[in-house]
Amino acid sequence: MMNIKEAASRLGISARAIRFYEEKGLILPAKQSSNGYRTYTENDIWRLQTIAALREIGMSLQDITHALGEIDQGNQQRLEEYLELQQAVIYAQWIELKRMMDTTQRMIDLNRQDGPLDVSHLHDLADSARRLREARQNWHDRWNYDTQAAIHDQRVQAEGRVSTEHPNSEDNHHSDNTSPISNEIEVSHPYQDTDHSTPSDSNDTVQCSFYLYHNYDEALEQTAHWISPALGEKGLDIGTGTGNLAGKLLQHGADMTAIDQSREMLRRCRTKYPEMHVKLGNFLALPFADHSFDFVVSSFAFHHLSPDQQLLALQEMQRVLTSRGRISLTDLMFVDATHRDSYIRQAETTGHEEQLRALRERHFPLLGELCSWLEQQGYVTKHVRHNELLHTLLAVPLR
């Protein structure tokens, strides 16, 4: 037993800090019946050390309260999730600081150029940095994937079995096949669970639901085939969900790490693939050191990012890849702006409000722009089309 002064001395923190933690209910030391003074046991000291350690890494008091509760219940997995969440926060701060340092260096380089400085260039750099910072901060899970985790695998299998009208076509460059949805096709919300396969009106048009996961297994198999990991190669699956793509690559012999922002999705991933490395994280601040992976993949997740966020995500993928690291994205994409505009016009003409809302909420990238950006970064690209919107893209560095 020791008093507050002795406890503070032993822990190297102030008595005021200890009282603060007591006020917040993080620690409840016993009081002497004779004088009401607090006394601290070895268990109290251990708890204070734990609080101090969690505060040292910047964890909030609220998260510390939850983490201590998981420790009390012996739930190591939940505690790990809180630590991973804090790690992700730290990585996001580090990435933002790194970007600020890069922007500052660019300003210095501009100032060193011969001739008078055009201050507008500094303003442009600052505006660009601000816009990207806001893009990093503004993402949130508006779809609440934690609630979808329980039925995710059933959904993708059910939707993936629905046949499509468009044959595959593979191109090493940008495809000109931009056929919009037929006038005879009615498209509804990508996440609906019912298949309306009945005549829709007096014109006897066929009514088909537009599902996000058409050709799901085919697309994942294509990704695994193109990546073809060597035994022991380190791979990262971003937005892994329940780990279906990462699991296929694991079976090919890769050493797979899977990240997702949904804790419930990751819990199911851990259950399915206990040998896989699973971590909380997201596209915009990958919680890994530079040059950690031989390849990065993602399926049916990239479209949740805005165009600015997609650029940040690509830069993050590059950061964590080795110099020979390759990228594969499987997702719904428009071939180019013409394809996108035709698709949207068709939806507007047929009056499908749910589809239009889905198009507003999601940001299906332009395949041509993705290929162009990757090629400018020194990659060679190829892609295959699985249906009207679904493509698999592979990027391999030339160097």
N, C-alpha and C positions, 0 to 999 in steps of 0.2 A: 504494500500500500504506500502511496505517496500523495503529497498535496499538490496543488496546482503549480506552485513555483518549482517544485522538484520535477513534475511532469514536463513543464515547459523547458527546463534546463536540459533534461534528458533528450527531448525531441528536437531541440534547437529552434523552437518556435515561441511566439510570445504567449503569455497568459491570456492576453486579450483575444488572440486568435482562438484559443481553446474555448473561452467563454462564448465566442461567436458561434462556434460549431455546436456548442451545447444549446444555445438559443434556437438554432435551426433544427434541433432534434437529431443531429447526426451522432451524438454521443450522450449517454445518460449515466454519468458517474453517481455512485452512491453518496449519501450524505451522512455525516456522523450525527447520531441522535443527540449527543451532548451539546454540540455547538453549531450544527448545520453546515460545517465545512465539507467541501467535496473531497472525496478520496478516490484515487485512481488505481485500478488493478492492472496487472500485466495485459489483460484482454483489452482494457480501455486504452492502454498505451499502443497496443497493436492496431486498434481501430483508428486512433489518431494518426499513426504512421501511414495507414492506408489512405486516410483522407488527405493527408499532406502530399502523398505521392500522386494521387489523382488530381489534386489542385495544381501540382507542379507541371502536369502535362496540359493544363488549361481546361479541365473538365468543369462544367457548370455544377453548382450546388444541387440542382435538380437531378442531373445525371448521376452525381455522386450518391445521392439518396437512393436512386434506383439500383445503382451498382452495389451498394452496401447490402441492399435487400437481397440481391441475387447471391452475394457472398454468404449471407446468413443462411440462405436456403441450400447452399452447396451447388448452385447452378452455374457451373463453369462456362457453359456455352453462352448463356445470356450475358455473363460478365465479359466474355470475349467480344461479344457484339458491341457492348458499350465502349470497350477499349478500341475496337476497330473503327467505330464511329468517330471517336476522338482523333484517331490517327488520320482518318479521312479529312477531318477539319484542318488538322495541322498541315497535311499535304496541300490542301486548297490554299491555305495562307502562304505556304512556301512557293507554290506555283505563281500566285499573284505577286508576291515580292520579286520573284525571278523575272516576271514580265515587266514589272516596274523598273528593275535594274536594266533590262534590255532596252526599254524605251529611253531611259536616261542616257545610256551609252549612245543610242542613235542620235539623240539631241546633241551630245558632245561631238560626235562625228560631223554633224551638220555645221556646228559652230566652227569646226577646224577647217572647213572648206575655204578655198580662196574666194575672195570677193566678199561683198556685204551679205550679211545673214538675212535671209528672208524669214522673218519671224512667223509668217503664216505657216511655214513648214512645222515649226514647233507646235503651233496650235493644232495642226492636223494630226500630228503624232499623239498629242494629249487627248484629242477627241477620239481617236481610234482606240487608245488604251482604255479610256472611260467606257466606250461602247462594249468592248470585249469583257471588261470587268463586270458590267451590268449583265451581259449575256451569261457569264459564269454564275452570277448570283441569282438570276431570275428563274432558273429551272425549278420546277416542283412536280411531283407526281400527282397530276390531276386525275389520273385513272385509278389510283389507290390499288396498286397491284397486290398489296398484302391480302386484300379481300378476295382476289382472283386466284390466289395460289392453290387453293384446295381443288379447283376444277380446271386448272390450266392444262394439264396433260390430256384430260378428256376432251377439252375444247379443241386443242390443236389437232388431235387425231380425228375428231368428228369433222372439223372444217377442212382438214387436209385431204380427206377422202373425196371431197366434192370435185368432180371433173371440171375442166376448163375448156374454152373454145380455141385457145391459141397454141399452136405447136411451138416447140423450142426452136430458137435460132441463136447461133453463137457467132460473135464478131470479135475481132481483135481491135477494132476501132468502133466509133460510135454508130449505132444502128439508125437507119432511117425508117424503120418499121414503126409508124406512129399511129396505127389504127385505133380510133377511139372506141368506146363501148358501142356496140350495135344499138340501133334504134329499137330493137326487139328485146333488149335486156333491161330489166328494172333492177336498180341497185339500191340496197338498203344499208343500214349501219354495219360497219365491218365487224362489230363484236356481238351481233345478235346471235341467238342460239337456235332459232327456228329457220327451217328451210321452206320458203313459200314457193311451191312448184306448181301453181295453178294458173290458169289463164287469168289475165289481169283486167281486161276490159272487152268492149265490143269488137276491137280489132284482133282479138285472139292472140295477143302478144304473149310471149312466154315470160314469166316472172321468176328471176333468179336472184338469190341473195348474193351480195358481194361479201365474201369472207376474207379476213386478213390472212388466214393460214392456208389458202389454196396451195397445193403442191408442197406442203410443209416438209415431208420426209424426203422428197426428191431434192429439194433445195439444200437441206442439211447434208445429204449424201454427196451432193455436188461440192459443197464447201469442203467436206472432209477429203474428198478425192483430190481436189486441187491443192489443198494444203499438204497432203501426203507427208505427215511428219515423220522424220527419222526417229528411231527409238531413243527416248530420253530428251527429245527436243522440248524446250519450255514454251508453252502456249498460254495465252490469256484470252478468255471469252468474256466480253463486256456485255452487261445486260443479259446474263445467262439464263434468267428465269429459274426453271427447275433443273437446268443443266443438260438439256437434250443434245445440243450441239457439242458442248464440252465433253459429254459422255462418249459420243462417237469418236472424237479425237483421242480420248483416253484409251479407247479400245484399239486405236491405231498405234499405240505405244508412246503417245506424248505425255509429258509431265504437265498436267493441266492445272491452271488456276482459274477460278470462275468468280466474277464479281457481279453484284447487283445491288441496287438501292433498297430492294424489298427484303426485309428480314424473313418474312414467311416463305418467299420463294427460295431463299437460301437454305432455310431449314429443310425444305423438301429436297433440295439438291444434295444436302449433306446425307440425308437418309438414303437417297438413291445411289450416291457415289461417295461412300465414306473415305475412299482413298484420294479424293480430289481436294486440292487446296481451295477453300471457299472463304470469301472476304467481302465485307460491306464496302461499296464504292460505287462510283459512277464515271461516265465518260469524261467529265470536265476536270476531274482532279484524280487521276489514277494513283492509288496509294502504293506506288512502287518506285524504286530507284530507276535512274536512267539505264537504258540498255539491259533490261532484265529479261526480255523474252525474244524467242526466235520467230514467233508469229503472233498476230493478234487477229481475232475473229469476232464477229458480232452478227446476230440474226434477229430480225423483226424487232429491233430496238432503236436503231439510228434515227428513224423517222420521228421519235419523240422529242428530238432536239430542233430548235430553230436553226435557220441557215447560219447565223453567227456562231451558235453553239456547235453546229456540225463542224465548222472550221476549227474551233478550239479542240473538239474531240479528235480530229485527224492529227492535229499537232501533238496532242497528248499521246496518241498511238505511236507516232514517230519517236517521241521522247523515250518511251519505254522499250522500243525495239532495238535490237542489235543492228549493226550496219548492214547486215544481209537479211534483216527481218522483213517478213511479208505480211500483207494485210488482205483479209477477205471479208467483204460485207455482203450479207444476204438480206434483202429488204425490199419493200415496195418502193419503186422509183419510177419517175417519169423518164422517158428516153431523153427528152429535151423540152424546151419551152413550148414548142408547137404541140407536142404530145400532151403536155399539161393543160394548155389552153383548150385544146379540143375536148379533153376529158371533162374539164370543168364546164365548158359550154354544154356538153351533152347532159351533164347532171342538172344544170340550170334549166335546160329545155324540157326535160322530163319531170322537173319539179321535185326532185328527191332531196328534201330538206335534211334528212338524217345523214345522207351521204355528203352533202355540202358542209354540214357541221363537222363531220369527220375530217374533211379536207381542210377546214379552217383550223381545227384543233391540232392536226398533225402536219408535219412538214416533209412530205415525200421528196427526197432530193432529186436533182436532175442528174441522170447517169452521165451524160456528156460532160457536165461541169465537174463531177467527181473525177472522171478519167483525166480531164485536162489538168486539174489541180495536181493530181498524183503524178502525172507525167512531167509537169513542171518541177516536181520535187525529185525527179530522177528515177521514177518507177516506169516499168512497162506494164500495161493493163490488158486484161481480157475479161469478157463477161458473157454470161449466158442468160437467156430469157426463159422463164418458166411459165409465165402467163402474162396477162395484159399488163400487170404492174410489177410482178415479182422478178427480180434479177439477182444473180450472184456475180459479184465483182471480185477479181483477184488482182493485186498489185504486187509486183516483185521488183526490188531495186536492181538497176542496171549495174551499179558499181560493185 
